[in-house]
Amino acid sequence: MTWSRFGGPFPWFASTLFGFLLVSEAGLAQVNLAPYQPSGWSDKIVVSKVAGARTDSGGLTTADTLYVDWAVINSGTAATNARFYTALYVDGVQRNSWYTDPPLNPNYYATLTDYSLGTLSAGTHTLQIVTDSTGAIAESNESDNTYTKTITVTGTSYPNLTPYQVSGWSDKIVVSKVAGARTDS
């Protein structure tokens, strides 16, 4: 499992002059944390059968170990100034939580990759990430911190083995004291 931050050179909408913060006409610079789909990823939450994949796997079965990737972006105009947590829920139960230390600068994102979820039972499952899950960051939009994904896991196919009575044998299972016998003794 790895954690990292990415981003690029993006314009800042604030500058300092004589120690005061000057702000664009758009308003005060604010943080906005939200689940994010990085380039090359199939979704904001990726569920795969192989560590290192950044696209969803198809045909998930109860025998597969599942790996989860997620990303969270600061799409606001100010950097975070406190640690915040992102929680992962499976079927409404929190599985884990990770923290991101400041600063997460505007238009940069943090990722978690290859978290081993283990196996899941057959059926439909809901995965959800909630960023700033403890409410540590004042944001410009508090309603976009959650993303939910539904996956389907199927049961594995096992062969249906049943005893068979071969022609000339006394039963489906022969019990004898002699090797090679085809009838009970």
Backbone as CSV, one residue per row, in Angstrom:
resi,resn,N_x,N_y,N_z,CA_x,CA_y,CA_z,C_x,C_y,C_z
1,MET,0.851,-1.155,0.000,0.000,0.000,0.000,0.902,1.225,0.000
2,THR,0.608,2.179,-0.868,1.403,3.400,-0.917,0.514,4.617,-0.836
3,TRP,1.082,5.695,-0.354,0.376,6.951,-0.219,1.246,8.009,-0.868
4,SER,0.651,8.919,-1.623,1.451,9.965,-2.233,0.599,11.172,-2.557
5,ARG,1.282,12.260,-2.917,0.623,13.496,-3.325,1.079,13.834,-4.736
6,PHE,0.172,14.352,-5.515,0.501,14.745,-6.870,-0.129,16.088,-7.159
7,GLY,0.311,16.710,-8.185,-0.275,17.959,-8.627,0.644,18.583,-9.625
8,GLY,0.452,19.818,-9.844,1.295,20.495,-10.800,1.279,21.976,-10.535
9,PRO,1.978,22.714,-11.378,1.991,24.162,-11.202,0.647,24.730,-11.649
10,PHE,-0.091,25.224,-10.699,-1.394,25.803,-10.987,-1.380,27.246,-10.496
11,PRO,-2.147,28.118,-11.110,-2.124,29.517,-10.686,-2.682,29.686,-9.281
12,TRP,-2.046,30.527,-8.530,-2.525,30.904,-7.209,-3.403,32.125,-7.367
13,PHE,-4.445,32.200,-6.593,-5.366,33.318,-6.676,-5.172,34.285,-5.513
14,ALA,-4.072,34.126,-4.839,-3.797,35.020,-3.718,-2.309,35.336,-3.705
15,SER,-1.976,36.452,-3.184,-0.571,36.817,-3.052,-0.422,37.612,-1.759
16,THR,0.815,37.808,-1.338,1.027,38.572,-0.116,1.658,39.908,-0.454
17,LEU,1.295,40.909,0.296,1.860,42.240,0.160,1.919,42.830,1.555
18,PHE,3.103,43.138,2.025,3.296,43.689,3.363,2.706,42.783,4.445
19,GLY,2.756,41.463,4.215,2.294,40.528,5.222,0.793,40.323,5.251
20,PHE,0.055,40.984,4.365,-1.390,40.802,4.308,-1.741,39.944,3.110
21,LEU,-2.787,39.207,3.223,-3.230,38.344,2.141,-4.168,39.130,1.244
22,LEU,-3.816,39.245,-0.028,-4.686,39.871,-1.004,-5.414,38.764,-1.741
23,VAL,-6.688,38.907,-1.953,-7.499,37.841,-2.494,-8.151,38.303,-3.780
24,SER,-8.376,37.379,-4.698,-9.060,37.713,-5.943,-10.491,38.138,-5.656
25,GLU,-11.141,38.695,-6.638,-12.517,39.131,-6.464,-13.457,37.966,-6.214
26,ALA,-13.005,36.743,-6.458,-13.852,35.565,-6.260,-14.148,35.334,-4.778
27,GLY,-13.392,35.947,-3.873,-13.635,35.774,-2.446,-12.400,35.263,-1.742
28,LEU,-12.561,34.921,-0.484,-11.448,34.427,0.303,-10.965,33.081,-0.223
29,ALA,-9.672,32.876,-0.136,-9.102,31.595,-0.530,-9.580,30.520,0.438
30,GLN,-10.112,29.413,-0.101,-10.628,28.342,0.749,-10.200,26.982,0.210
31,VAL,-10.160,26.033,1.103,-9.877,24.638,0.784,-11.163,23.982,0.297
32,ASN,-11.055,23.028,-0.624,-12.190,22.163,-0.956,-11.652,20.770,-1.251
33,LEU,-11.935,19.834,-0.361,-11.481,18.460,-0.515,-12.598,17.624,-1.119
34,ALA,-12.228,16.781,-2.085,-13.229,15.944,-2.746,-12.554,14.715,-3.332
35,PRO,-13.267,13.584,-3.384,-12.740,12.422,-4.094,-12.427,12.808,-5.540
36,TYR,-11.428,12.141,-6.126,-10.893,12.578,-7.412,-10.471,11.375,-8.245
37,GLN,-10.633,11.487,-9.553,-10.194,10.446,-10.484,-8.969,10.940,-11.242
38,PRO,-7.768,10.481,-10.851,-6.558,10.887,-11.572,-6.554,10.358,-13.016
39,SER,-5.797,11.001,-13.846,-5.644,10.564,-15.235,-5.131,9.128,-15.276
40,GLY,-5.756,8.299,-16.088,-5.354,6.901,-16.221,-6.080,5.962,-15.276
41,TRP,-6.811,6.498,-14.314,-7.591,5.672,-13.392,-8.983,5.488,-13.974
42,SER,-9.634,4.373,-13.670,-10.982,4.122,-14.180,-12.067,4.778,-13.337
43,ASP,-11.748,5.210,-12.121,-12.766,5.803,-11.247,-12.079,6.474,-10.061
44,LYS,-12.864,7.123,-9.208,-12.354,7.749,-7.987,-11.984,6.696,-6.945
45,ILE,-12.678,5.557,-6.976,-12.319,4.369,-6.200,-12.098,3.268,-7.225
46,VAL,-10.942,2.636,-7.190,-10.631,1.536,-8.105,-10.573,0.249,-7.292
47,VAL,-11.245,-0.790,-7.782,-11.214,-2.104,-7.145,-10.656,-3.085,-8.163
48,SER,-9.542,-3.708,-7.811,-8.898,-4.630,-8.750,-8.481,-5.913,-8.049
49,LYS,-8.191,-6.915,-8.886,-7.743,-8.213,-8.381,-6.221,-8.291,-8.329
50,VAL,-5.545,-7.237,-8.797,-4.090,-7.239,-8.907,-3.536,-5.960,-8.297
51,ALA,-2.572,-6.074,-7.422,-1.901,-4.894,-6.889,-1.193,-4.189,-8.037
52,GLY,-1.212,-2.875,-8.020,-0.552,-2.088,-9.054,-1.480,-1.637,-10.164
53,ALA,-2.677,-2.186,-10.229,-3.637,-1.795,-11.264,-4.314,-0.489,-10.857
54,ARG,-4.611,0.360,-11.812,-5.326,1.607,-11.542,-6.651,1.660,-12.297
55,THR,-7.054,0.474,-12.783,-8.354,0.333,-13.437,-9.094,-0.826,-12.786
56,ASP,-10.418,-0.714,-12.780,-11.244,-1.743,-12.153,-11.094,-3.083,-12.863
57,SER,-11.080,-4.148,-12.094,-11.103,-5.505,-12.638,-12.549,-5.925,-12.823
58,GLY,-12.799,-6.728,-13.833,-14.118,-7.303,-14.021,-14.143,-8.703,-13.436
59,GLY,-15.321,-9.265,-13.315,-15.453,-10.649,-12.872,-14.920,-10.912,-11.487
60,LEU,-15.250,-10.065,-10.521,-14.784,-10.254,-9.142,-15.484,-11.456,-8.529
61,THR,-14.717,-12.339,-7.885,-15.289,-13.536,-7.265,-14.917,-13.604,-5.788
62,THR,-15.582,-14.479,-5.082,-15.318,-14.668,-3.651,-13.917,-15.208,-3.392
63,ALA,-13.258,-15.734,-4.402,-11.900,-16.262,-4.241,-10.829,-15.192,-4.461
64,ASP,-11.216,-14.022,-4.969,-10.253,-12.968,-5.300,-9.918,-12.107,-4.093
65,THR,-8.626,-11.832,-3.904,-8.204,-10.797,-2.972,-8.366,-9.483,-3.713
66,LEU,-9.096,-8.552,-3.122,-9.390,-7.285,-3.783,-8.498,-6.175,-3.247
67,TYR,-8.048,-5.307,-4.154,-7.196,-4.179,-3.814,-7.932,-2.892,-4.158
68,VAL,-7.827,-1.906,-3.270,-8.528,-0.641,-3.450,-7.527,0.494,-3.593
69,ASP,-7.828,1.405,-4.533,-7.089,2.652,-4.702,-8.106,3.783,-4.590
70,TRP,-7.712,4.898,-4.018,-8.562,6.082,-4.019,-7.694,7.326,-4.083
71,ALA,-8.318,8.426,-4.498,-7.617,9.707,-4.564,-8.543,10.805,-4.055
72,VAL,-7.924,11.841,-3.478,-8.646,13.003,-2.962,-7.892,14.249,-3.416
73,ILE,-8.622,15.215,-3.968,-8.005,16.447,-4.454,-8.412,17.633,-3.586
74,ASN,-7.526,18.603,-3.506,-7.881,19.903,-2.954,-8.184,20.790,-4.160
75,SER,-9.451,20.914,-4.481,-9.850,21.717,-5.639,-10.139,23.161,-5.249
76,GLY,-9.777,23.537,-4.031,-9.982,24.902,-3.565,-8.856,25.825,-3.990
77,THR,-8.806,26.986,-3.363,-7.815,28.003,-3.710,-6.818,28.249,-2.590
78,ALA,-6.893,27.465,-1.519,-5.949,27.585,-0.403,-5.464,26.190,-0.018
79,ALA,-4.275,26.128,0.554,-3.713,24.859,1.024,-4.345,24.463,2.356
80,THR,-4.372,23.157,2.622,-4.834,22.707,3.936,-3.824,23.168,4.983
81,ASN,-4.311,23.424,6.186,-3.423,23.872,7.258,-3.490,22.958,8.477
82,ALA,-4.173,21.817,8.313,-4.281,20.852,9.417,-4.356,19.450,8.822
83,ARG,-4.043,18.466,9.639,-4.167,17.063,9.236,-5.641,16.750,9.038
84,PHE,-5.946,16.011,7.958,-7.318,15.539,7.767,-7.285,14.055,7.455
85,TYR,-8.413,13.406,7.687,-8.527,11.955,7.519,-9.471,11.611,6.381
86,THR,-9.173,10.506,5.717,-10.065,9.949,4.706,-10.379,8.524,5.135
87,ALA,-11.670,8.216,5.223,-12.123,6.910,5.704,-12.671,6.087,4.549
88,LEU,-12.457,4.783,4.619,-13.006,3.837,3.656,-14.044,2.986,4.364
89,TYR,-15.229,2.928,3.779,-16.323,2.107,4.315,-16.656,1.014,3.308
90,VAL,-16.953,-0.170,3.805,-17.449,-1.268,2.991,-18.768,-1.700,3.602
91,ASP,-19.816,-1.606,2.805,-21.167,-1.952,3.262,-21.533,-1.218,4.550
92,GLY,-21.152,0.060,4.623,-21.520,0.899,5.755,-20.657,0.758,6.989
93,VAL,-19.645,-0.102,6.943,-18.762,-0.323,8.094,-17.380,0.232,7.754
94,GLN,-16.851,1.091,8.624,-15.538,1.661,8.369,-14.479,0.571,8.431
95,ARG,-13.689,0.464,7.347,-12.623,-0.540,7.274,-11.280,0.034,7.706
96,ASN,-11.051,1.313,7.358,-9.772,1.926,7.691,-9.894,3.428,7.494
97,SER,-8.886,4.144,7.994,-8.824,5.590,7.840,-7.360,5.977,7.709
98,TRP,-7.086,6.957,6.854,-5.725,7.409,6.618,-5.681,8.921,6.769
99,TYR,-4.528,9.449,7.168,-4.425,10.896,7.316,-3.524,11.491,6.251
100,THR,-3.782,12.767,5.962,-2.958,13.564,5.060,-2.524,14.788,5.845
101,ASP,-1.207,14.963,5.963,-0.678,16.116,6.684,-0.612,17.331,5.771
102,PRO,-0.699,18.531,6.359,-0.607,19.741,5.554,0.823,19.982,5.085
103,PRO,0.970,20.744,4.039,-0.107,21.301,3.236,-0.459,20.367,2.076
104,LEU,-1.735,20.274,1.765,-2.172,19.739,0.480,-2.583,20.981,-0.300
105,ASN,-1.725,21.372,-1.222,-1.893,22.625,-1.950,-3.059,22.577,-2.933
106,PRO,-3.544,23.731,-3.350,-4.649,23.763,-4.322,-4.282,23.002,-5.587
107,ASN,-5.225,22.237,-6.091,-5.095,21.455,-7.313,-4.070,20.332,-7.222
108,TYR,-3.704,19.956,-6.026,-2.882,18.777,-5.788,-3.775,17.709,-5.191
109,TYR,-3.362,16.459,-5.339,-4.169,15.375,-4.783,-3.308,14.366,-4.051
110,ALA,-3.953,13.656,-3.136,-3.316,12.588,-2.368,-3.965,11.276,-2.792
111,THR,-3.164,10.211,-2.816,-3.696,8.904,-3.207,-3.338,7.846,-2.181
112,LEU,-4.146,6.806,-2.177,-3.812,5.586,-1.463,-3.962,4.474,-2.490
113,THR,-2.937,3.654,-2.638,-2.985,2.591,-3.644,-2.694,1.236,-3.018
114,ASP,-3.329,0.232,-3.590,-3.077,-1.169,-3.251,-3.406,-1.531,-1.807
115,TYR,-4.478,-0.950,-1.273,-4.954,-1.368,0.041,-5.647,-2.713,-0.129
116,SER,-5.169,-3.730,0.569,-5.745,-5.069,0.457,-7.036,-5.141,1.259
117,LEU,-8.122,-5.269,0.537,-9.440,-5.380,1.154,-9.716,-6.817,1.577
118,GLY,-8.960,-7.749,1.019,-9.201,-9.167,1.276,-10.288,-9.673,0.350
119,THR,-11.013,-10.685,0.792,-12.088,-11.253,-0.023,-13.430,-10.760,0.505
120,LEU,-14.422,-10.751,-0.376,-15.781,-10.370,0.004,-16.732,-11.500,-0.339
121,SER,-17.828,-11.575,0.380,-18.851,-12.587,0.107,-19.557,-12.280,-1.210
122,ALA,-20.230,-13.274,-1.756,-20.976,-13.090,-3.001,-22.102,-12.094,-2.777
123,GLY,-22.315,-11.240,-3.780,-23.395,-10.265,-3.713,-22.931,-8.883,-4.091
124,THR,-23.802,-7.918,-3.866,-23.523,-6.515,-4.166,-22.940,-5.856,-2.927
125,HIS,-21.870,-5.085,-3.120,-21.193,-4.408,-2.017,-21.017,-2.933,-2.358
126,THR,-21.098,-2.104,-1.323,-20.927,-0.661,-1.484,-19.630,-0.241,-0.823
127,LEU,-18.768,0.429,-1.601,-17.532,1.007,-1.073,-17.707,2.511,-1.081
128,GLN,-17.236,3.152,-0.029,-17.400,4.599,0.079,-16.152,5.197,0.694
129,ILE,-15.697,6.326,0.142,-14.648,7.097,0.795,-15.271,8.411,1.248
130,VAL,-14.860,8.824,2.441,-15.297,10.095,3.007,-14.026,10.840,3.383
131,THR,-13.756,11.940,2.677,-12.572,12.717,3.007,-12.939,13.799,4.015
132,ASP,-11.969,14.212,4.785,-12.188,15.091,5.932,-13.286,14.506,6.810
133,SER,-13.155,13.215,7.064,-14.189,12.464,7.786,-14.398,12.936,9.225
134,THR,-13.421,13.647,9.782,-13.572,14.150,11.145,-13.933,15.634,11.180
135,GLY,-14.074,16.264,10.007,-14.454,17.672,9.939,-13.363,18.625,10.396
136,ALA,-12.100,18.258,10.206,-10.980,19.083,10.671,-10.735,20.313,9.799
137,ILE,-11.198,20.288,8.548,-10.907,21.349,7.593,-12.177,22.127,7.269
138,ALA,-12.113,23.466,7.402,-13.220,24.318,6.954,-13.111,24.417,5.433
139,GLU,-14.170,24.045,4.745,-14.128,23.976,3.284,-15.167,24.882,2.641
140,SER,-14.909,25.203,1.380,-15.871,26.001,0.624,-17.107,25.187,0.274
141,ASN,-16.960,23.851,0.193,-18.096,22.974,-0.103,-17.946,21.707,0.741
142,GLU,-18.747,21.586,1.760,-18.686,20.414,2.635,-19.518,19.253,2.104
143,SER,-20.270,19.459,1.028,-21.192,18.423,0.549,-20.591,17.514,-0.520
144,ASP,-19.339,17.728,-0.900,-18.734,16.889,-1.946,-17.593,16.025,-1.419
145,ASN,-17.630,15.691,-0.139,-16.543,14.924,0.489,-16.703,13.415,0.377
146,THR,-17.806,12.961,-0.194,-18.112,11.536,-0.209,-18.258,11.025,-1.633
147,TYR,-17.758,9.819,-1.846,-17.969,9.145,-3.127,-18.289,7.682,-2.839
148,THR,-19.292,7.146,-3.532,-19.753,5.777,-3.317,-19.675,4.990,-4.613
149,LYS,-19.232,3.758,-4.502,-19.122,2.858,-5.650,-19.749,1.524,-5.261
150,THR,-20.478,0.935,-6.199,-21.091,-0.371,-5.967,-20.400,-1.409,-6.848
151,ILE,-20.046,-2.544,-6.259,-19.435,-3.640,-7.005,-20.243,-4.910,-6.775
152,THR,-20.092,-5.857,-7.685,-20.754,-7.151,-7.546,-19.693,-8.241,-7.503
153,VAL,-19.803,-9.096,-6.510,-18.895,-10.234,-6.339,-19.724,-11.495,-6.542
154,THR,-19.227,-12.382,-7.384,-19.937,-13.637,-7.629,-19.249,-14.778,-6.905
155,GLY,-20.014,-15.821,-6.638,-19.446,-17.012,-6.008,-18.542,-17.731,-6.992
156,THR,-17.597,-18.451,-6.470,-16.716,-19.222,-7.342,-17.435,-20.481,-7.786
157,SER,-17.098,-20.933,-8.956,-17.708,-22.157,-9.492,-16.862,-23.354,-9.089
158,TYR,-17.447,-24.230,-8.323,-16.778,-25.465,-7.943,-17.414,-26.599,-8.729
159,PRO,-16.633,-27.595,-9.110,-17.226,-28.726,-9.823,-18.208,-29.476,-8.919
160,ASN,-19.253,-29.991,-9.510,-20.245,-30.754,-8.769,-19.872,-32.232,-8.896
161,LEU,-19.101,-32.706,-7.949,-18.620,-34.086,-7.976,-19.607,-34.995,-7.247
162,THR,-20.019,-36.056,-7.937,-20.908,-37.047,-7.319,-20.350,-38.432,-7.606
163,PRO,-20.472,-39.336,-6.651,-19.982,-40.706,-6.888,-20.713,-41.340,-8.076
164,TYR,-19.999,-42.186,-8.806,-20.540,-42.840,-9.999,-20.230,-44.332,-9.928
165,GLN,-21.201,-45.172,-10.271,-20.981,-46.610,-10.251,-20.593,-47.068,-11.653
166,VAL,-19.353,-47.553,-11.765,-18.828,-48.046,-13.032,-19.462,-49.404,-13.327
167,SER,-19.742,-49.659,-14.581,-20.324,-50.938,-14.997,-19.415,-52.085,-14.554
168,GLY,-19.974,-53.084,-13.916,-19.210,-54.235,-13.437,-18.777,-54.109,-11.992
169,TRP,-18.958,-52.963,-11.399,-18.620,-52.774,-9.993,-19.852,-53.074,-9.146
170,SER,-19.631,-53.526,-7.904,-20.754,-53.867,-7.030,-21.433,-52.626,-6.446
171,ASP,-20.728,-51.461,-6.444,-21.300,-50.233,-5.890,-20.467,-49.050,-6.379
172,LYS,-20.860,-47.849,-5.997,-20.111,-46.642,-6.360,-18.759,-46.618,-5.646
173,ILE,-18.713,-47.174,-4.459,-17.466,-47.311,-3.707,-17.314,-48.786,-3.365
174,VAL,-16.184,-49.359,-3.765,-15.931,-50.783,-3.532,-14.992,-50.909,-2.333
175,VAL,-15.381,-51.746,-1.393,-14.568,-52.014,-0.206,-14.143,-53.470,-0.285
176,SER,-12.816,-53.656,-0.381,-12.321,-55.022,-0.544,-10.975,-55.159,0.138
177,LYS,-10.616,-56.399,0.489,-9.309,-56.693,1.071,-8.297,-57.008,-0.011
178,VAL,-8.753,-57.081,-1.273,-7.876,-57.457,-2.382,-7.710,-56.230,-3.296
179,ALA,-6.468,-55.921,-3.613,-6.217,-54.801,-4.512,-6.771,-55.108,-5.893
180,GLY,-7.376,-54.110,-6.545,-7.906,-54.257,-7.889,-9.262,-54.879,-7.972
181,ALA,-9.865,-55.231,-6.843,-11.192,-55.861,-6.848,-12.243,-54.846,-7.294
182,ARG,-13.285,-55.353,-7.969,-14.361,-54.492,-8.443,-15.680,-54.801,-7.723
183,THR,-15.586,-55.691,-6.760,-16.762,-56.013,-5.968,-16.365,-56.027,-4.496
184,ASP,-17.365,-55.767,-3.650,-17.114,-55.801,-2.205,-16.738,-57.203,-1.783
185,SER,-15.855,-57.290,-0.800,-15.514,-58.610,-0.261,-15.820,-58.702,1.197
